[in-house]
Amino acid sequence: EMRMSRVIRAGIVVAAGLLVLGGVLYLFRLEIALELASVAADRQYQVGPTQEIGWSGGADPMGRSPADRPPNVVLILADDLGWNDLTFGGGGVANGSVPTPNIDSIAAEGATFTNGYAANATCAPSRAALMSGRYGTRFGFEFTPTPPGMMQLAGLANSTQAQTRLRQSVRHEDAAEIPFEEMGMPASEITLAELLGAQGYHTAHIGKWHLGRSKGMAPHDQGFDESLLMTSGLYLPEDHPDVVNSKQDFDSIDQFLWAAMRFAAQYNGGPVFEPGGYLTDWYTEQAVQVIDANRDRPFFLYLAHWAPHTPLQATREDYEALSHIENHRERVYAAMIRSLDRGVGQVLRALERNGLDENTLVLFTSDNGGAGYIGLPDVNRPFRGWKITLFEGGIHVPYFAKWPARISPGTKVDAPVHHFDMYATAASAAGAPLPDDRKIDGVDLLPHITGEAKGQPHRALFWRSGASRSALVDGWKLNTSDPPGRSWLFDLEADPTEQRDLSAERPDKLAELMTAMDSHDAEQAPSAWPSRAMMPVNIDRDRSRPDAPDDEYIYWSN
């Protein structure tokens, strides 16, 4: 009887201990998950010491004289750049106190597309359109590829946040697992690099890719002679003495990136190594070297910056130069914009120094609008919405083209244009015929810049990411989200910032755009990989602020 009593007491103690342990594990479940993500990243990235890149150079393979060579093409892509991050239109970070004269100069000395649109409100589908000249949904590129564990960890972080969240994400637990490296643009697509390479161009990629890394989808397999790939996305190691960090504890994406990202790069699929400096500055240095090495032959340089995407990291020098900005997060972000603009200036000056600026087509845009999850409410002012919404704040982006030999300074084009138009425009400038075995959605914008073309490049444009869809037809814009089963209709000519929903007042126009959107969707392919979740996004409040009961929101599939 005494032995039974001891066994019972021991069982109670063990049970109590397990309950306490379970409670502790539950209480610190996010911290444990983040630590596991960090350990997994250490195993994935075996980062070697910094390597010098010996960019190749040479003469024009077709033996053309400088006067007879087609223009060089430089495509500069920012990541998550907000409409209000640049000062070209009277805006700018911190009430315009952080000027962006170099990026602005592309617009001032060339053409500004006042209604330039990203192909999507998240990064990778936009890049697919830029590189293919087509809607990514034509070949199943609908959702942004996410690394293993990201969606699960983001959902866990959301559930533990202190801010009031009135709407929860919807996880698709039965979605089939596909390796991150296999989520990408099929090798069967004809990239801009392949198109220009066939015209005798040397092709170089620097920075982010996000269009697949295996099965022939890596940049050096998709037409780029040389590729310096952003393998992972820290700008500098977190504890580097020259870096200033800003972490957003209210944002689940930010928490994942800090845990899972490393300071790493690769050249043409070789060993992973540590970049040679702060990422934005280092990419700029490498781009200048590409220009210097290729001054004697036509080249296509795709400079795909990571800035100003999170994690928010700035050089100490840039941070200290902006002491007038009191908010630490805004100051770090502004310092990142300062670095990005400085780098663009260095690229432009490299073209000038080599006597190439007159006959180089420089294209500049962002993959989507500024993110609400960085906690800066004015990032897309005056537009409504953020990255991860199809409201104007998510897809209305800076869109500039400069080519002194063909484009007059100060040109403005008000017609809506799309990322895939850059593909067709660059191809036209290079004298490269567009593929004729598939539907190319892009339009050559040069005749519209010079005034030779009549009418608009596009009567209608469309966007889709699972639960969220949008159509822009003859100046009317329809946004839909299901869930929550909601439609918004706007007359953009009268209401460019989408303040007045006319869906109830104009059922005829609503039906017209819905029909156009459904017809377009019927032409598209199913997604090549499933959506892992649908997440609610508050249209009008940035992530740092709690939801209110009457807020409007959409759901975004990814």
N, C-alpha and C positions, 0 to 999 in steps of 0.2 A: 504493500500500500504506500509505504514511504517512497519506494523506487518509482511507482507510478506518479506520485505527486511531484517528484523531482523532474521526471520526464515532461510532465505537463507544464511545470514552471519554465523548464528549458525551452519548450516549444513556444510558450508565450513570449519569452525573451527574444527568441529568434524571429518570431512573427513581428514583434514590435520593432526589432532592428531592421527587418526588411521594409516595414512601412516607413520608417524614418529614412532609410536609404532611398526608397522609391520617391518619397517626398522631396528629398534633396535633389535627386536626379531630375524630377519634374521641374523643380524651382529653377534649376540651372540648365535646363534642357537646351536653351539657345546657345549658351556659352560652350556647352559640350559639343553641340553640332558644329559651331564655328571652329572649334579647335580641331575637330575631326577633318573639316574641310581644309584647314591649314596643313595638317599632316599629309593629307592626300596630295595637296599642291606641291609640297616638298618632294614627295616621291615622284610626281609626274615630271617636274622640271629639274633636270640635273644641269644646272647652269654653270657653264665654264667661264673663263676669264674673257675680257673684252677682246674682240678681233678687229683688225683693220680690214676694211673692205677695199679691195683693189678694183674699182669700177673700170670696166673695159672702155676703150676708146677706139677710134679708127676713122678711116676715110669713108666717104659715101660709097656704098657697094655698087651703085649704079653709075659712078663716075661723073655725077652732075656738078657743075660749078655752083658756087653760092647763089648766083642770080637765078639759076634754074631749079634749085631745090625747092620742094614743097615746104610749107611752114612746119616748124617744130610745134608740138602740142604739149602743153603743161596743164594738167588737170589737178587742181588743189581742192581737196575735200576736207572740210572741218567736220567734227563729230559733235552733234548736239548743240550746235551754235544757235543761240537765240536770235530772233529778229532784232531785238533791242541790244544786242551785244556790240553792234557796230555803230560808228558815228556818222556813216555816210548819209543817213536819212534824218539826221537831227537827234538821234537817240544816243545810246551808249550806256555802258555799265556805270553805276554810281552817278546817275544823273548826267551822263555824258562827260564825266571827268577823267575817263580813261580813253583817250583818242585811239583810233585805229587808222592812221593815215595811209598805211601801205595797202591794206585791203581796200580801203576807200578809193585809192588811186586806180585800181583796176576798173572800178565803175566810172570814175571821172574821166579816165583816158580811153574808155571803151564804151560798152553797152551795158545798161542796167535793165534787167527784166523785172519790172515792178510786181508782176504776178508770176514769179517763178515758184514752181511746186516740186517738192520732194516726191519720190515715187511711193513713199510709205512714211508712216509716223514712227517707225523704228528703223534701225540702221541697216541691217543686212539686206532686206528686200530692196531698199533704195540703191544699194551698191550693185545688186543684181541687175537692176534696170540700167544703171550707168554703164555697166560693162557689156550688156547684151543688146541694148537698144530696144528692149521689149518690156512689156509688163511681166514682172517675175511670175505672176500667176499663170502665164501661158505655159510655163514649164514647172509648175508646182512649187515655186519659191514664194510661199505665202507668209510663213512665220519666221521670226528671227531665231536662228540656232542658239541654244543655251547650253552651257557646260553641264556636266553631270552634277546633280544635287542642287542646282541653282533654284529651280522652282520650288522644290521641297523646303529648302532653307528659307527662301523668301516668304513662303507661307507660314513657316514656324515663327519667323521674326515678326511678321504682321500680327500674329496671335498674341505676342508678348509685349507689344508696344503700349505705352501709356496713353497715347493720343486716342481720342474717341473715334472709332471707325464704325460707322453705321452699316456698312455693307461689306460682305466678306467675299473672298475669292472662291471660285469653284474649281476644284481639282478634277482632272480627268484621270482617275486612277487606273483605268483600263487601257490608257494610251500605250501603244507599243514602244519599247525602248529602241532608239536608233543612235548609234555612236555619234557624238558631236562632230567628229572629223568627217562623217559621211553626210552631214546636213549641208548642202551647198548647191551651187550652180552646176548643172551637168556638164561634162566635158564636151557634149555635143553642141552646146551653145558656142557661137562664134563671138569671141570677146573683141573689144576695141583694140586690145593689144595684138591679137591675131590678124585683125583687119589691117592695121597699120604696118605690122611686121611684113605682111605680104607686099607692101609698097616700098620696102627697103628701109623702114624705120628701125632704129634700135629702140627697144622698149624696156623701161625700168619702172619697177614698183617699189615704193617705200612706205611702210607703216601698216595700217590695219587692212585686212582682207575680208574675213568673215564670210567667205563664199565656199567654204569647204577646204579640207586639207588632205584628203585621200581620194583614190579612184579617179585620178586625173583632174582634180578640182583645185589643186594648189596653184598659186599665181605663176610659178615657174613652169607649170604644166599647161597653163591657159594662155600662152602667148607672150609672157614676159621673159625676155632674155636674162634679166637679172631681177631678183626680188629680195628685198630686205624686209622680212616679215616681223610684225609685232606678234611675238609668240605669246606674251602675256603682258598685262597692262598697268604695272606700276610705272610712274614717271621717274622715280628714284626709289631706292630702298626706303622703307618707312622711317628708319632711324638714321638716315644719311644727314650729316651736319649741314648740308646746303639746301635742305628741303623744309618747307613749312606745310603741314598737313591740316586738313579740315575734315573731320568725320561727322557724319549725320546720323545720330542714334535713332532718329525718327524714320529712317529709310532702310528697308530690308535689302534692297539692291546694293546699297552702299556697304552694309555689313558683310554681305557675301563677297564683294570685290576685295575688301581689305583682307579677308581671310584667305581667298583663293588665288589672288593675283600675285605675280612675281615680276621682277625686273629682268626681262628676257627678250631675246631676238634670235632670228635665224637668217642665214643667207642661202638662198636657193635650196632650201630643204636640208641644209647641213646641220651640224651640231648646234645646240642651244648655247648662247653666250650672253654675257652681260653687256648691255648697250654702253656706249662711250660717254654718256652724260645724260643730263635731264632730257627726257624723251623728245619733247617738242624741239628743243635746240639741236639735239643730235640728229633728228630727222632732217632738219634744215641744213645742217652741215653736210650731210650725205647728199642731199638734193643738189646743193651747190657743186659738189664734186662730180655728180653725174653730168651737170651742164658743162662744167669745164672739160670733162673727158670726151664729150660728144659734140663739141662745137663745130667739127668738120663733117658731120653727117646728120641727117634728119633724125630726130629722136622724139619719143613719146615718154614723158615722165608723169607717172601717176603718184602724186604725193598725198597719201591718205593719212592725215594727221589724226591722232587720238584725241587731241585737245578740242574743246574743253570738257570732254566726257569725264565723269567720275572714275576713280577716286580723285577728289580735289587735292592737288599737290602743286605747289608753286616753288620756284627757286627763291631762296631767301633774299637775293638781290632784288628780284622783281617785287616781292612782297614788301620789302622795306621802302621801295620807291613809291609806294601808295599809302603812306602813313595817314593821309587825310580820310581814308575809309575806315570807319569805326567798327563796322560789323566784320568779325574775323572771317566768316564764311564768304561774304561778298568780296572781301579783300583778297583772299586766296584765289577766288574765281577770277577776279579782275586781273590779278597778276598772271594767270594762265592766258587770258586774252591778250595781255601785253606781249607775252612770249610768242604767241601765235602770229600776231601782227608783225612783230619784229622779224620773224622768220620769213614771212611772205615778202617783206621788203628785201631781205637778203637774196631770195630767189630772183626777184625782179632785177636787182642790181647785178646779179651774176649774168643774166641775159644781156643786160646793157654792156657790161665789161667785155663780154665776148662778141659784141656786135650782132647779137641775135634777136634783140627785142623787137625790131621792126617787122621781122618775119616769123614771129612766134605767136600762136594762138594760146592765150592764157584763159583758162576757165576756172571759175571759183564758185563753190556752193557749199551747202551743208547737207548731211544725209537726212536730217529732219530738224524740227524745231527744238528749242530749249526744253529741258526736263523739269517737270514740276517737283520731282523728288530731290532736287538740290536745295529747295527751300528759299528761292529768290523769286518773289512774286512778280517782278517786272521784267523777267527775262525775255518774254515775247511781246511786250507792249508794242502796239495797241491791240494785238490780236488776242483772241480768246482761246484758252486751251493750251496744251503742252504736248511734248513728245508723248507717245502712247495715246493720242487721240487724233481723230481726223478733223477736228476743228482747225481753224487757220493757224493757231499757235503751234500745231503739231506738224504741219506740212507746208506752210507758206515760208519760204526760205530765201536768204540772199542768193542771187543768181546773176553773175557778171561774166562778161566776155570781153577780152582785149586782144586786138590784132591791128596794130597801127597801119599795116599795109592795106587793110580792107575796111576797118571799122572806124568811123569818125568819132572823136572824143565827145562825151556827153550825150551819146545816143540813148534814148529811152524807148522801150517796147512795153506796151501795156497789156498786150494779149497774153492769156495764160500759156505758159510753157511748162515742160515736164523734164525730169532728169533724163529720160531716154532720148530727148532731143540733143543732148550734148554728144551722144554717140553718133548720131546722124550728122551733126554739124562738124565734128572733128573728122569724120570720114570724108565729108565733102571737101573740107579744106585740104586734106591730104590727097585728094583725087582717088580715093578708094571706093569702088562701087559697093553698094550695100548688098548683103546676101539676098538672093532672089528665090531661095528654097524654103522660106519661112516668112511669117508676118513680122515685119519690122514696124514698130509703133512710133519710133522717133522720126522727127521731121528736121530737115536742114533749116537752121534758123538764119543763116547768112542772108538770104534774100529778104527776110523780114527785117533784119537789122539795117540793110542798105535801102529799103523801100522798094525793091524790085518786085516783091511778091505782093499780091493783092489778097485781102482777106486775112483770116487768122490761121495760125498753124494747126489749131485744134478747135473743133466745135464742142467736143466733149472729152472729159478726162475722168478716170475712175480709180478708186482705191478699195482694197479689201483686206481685212485681217480677221477672218472668222466672224466673231460676233459684231464687229464694227465694219461698216461699209460707207462709201461716200460716192457721190456723183456731182460733177460740175458741168452743166450744160447751158450754153448760151447765157452765162452770167448768173444762173440760178444754181444754188448748191443745196444738196440733200445729204444730211448725215443721219445714219440709222445705227441703232445698237439693240441687239436682241440676245440676252436680256439687256435692259429691262423692257424691251418691246417698245422703243421710243423712236420717233422721227423728228428731225428739226429741218425746216426749210428756210433758206435765206436768199434774198435778192442781194447778191454781193455788190452790184453796182451802186445800190442805194445804201447798203449796210455791210461794208467790207469787214467789220469786226464781229459780225454774227451776234448782234444783240437782240434782234426782233425775229422770233420764230413765226413764220407765216404758214405753217402746215395746216392750221385750222381754217385760216382765211382763204387759202388758195388750194383747195383739194384737187383742182384740175392740174395745176403745176406739180403738186405732190405725186399724182398718179403718173404724169408724164415722165418725171425723173425716175420714179420707181421702176417703170417699164424699161427705160433706157438702161438702168443699172442691172436689172434682171437679165436683159438681153446680152449685155456685156459679160456678165458672170457665166452665162450659158456657154460662152466661147472659151472659158478658161479651164485649165486642168485642175484636178483635185490636188490638194497639198501633197507634196512628196513625203512629208512626215506629219504626224498628228500634233494637234495642239495639246500642250501639257496642262494648261489651266486657262481659266478666264478670270481676269482681275478687274475690280472696279476702279475707275479713275475719276476723281472729282474734277469737273471741267473748270471750275473757277477758283478753287482753293489749292494752293501749293501744298506739298506733302507735310510741311512743318506745322500746318494748322489743322485742328480737328474738324471733322465733318459737322454740318448742321442739318437738321431734319429736312429742310426744304431745298438742299443743294441739288443741282443737276449733275448727273454722272453718266458715264458710258461703261461698257464692259469691253475689255480688250483681250483677244485670244492670242496665246503664244504657247 
